[in-house]
Amino acid sequence: MLASLTMIGWIFMLASTVSVTALTVWCFKEVLTEPGEPPEPHVGLGP
């Protein structure tokens, strides 16, 4: 069954697999790393 894919099918499958893998790695990295410095509070003319 796998050999019957057309060239565009292989390209789409490869692009989908790479993008889902990259998104998964990014999510795990975001969850498992320590947060950095908190952002500076806004100092302006407001209350």
Secondary structure, 3 states (H helix, E strand, C coil): CHHHCCHHHHHHHHHHHHHHHHHHHHHHHHHHCCCCCCCCCCCCCCC
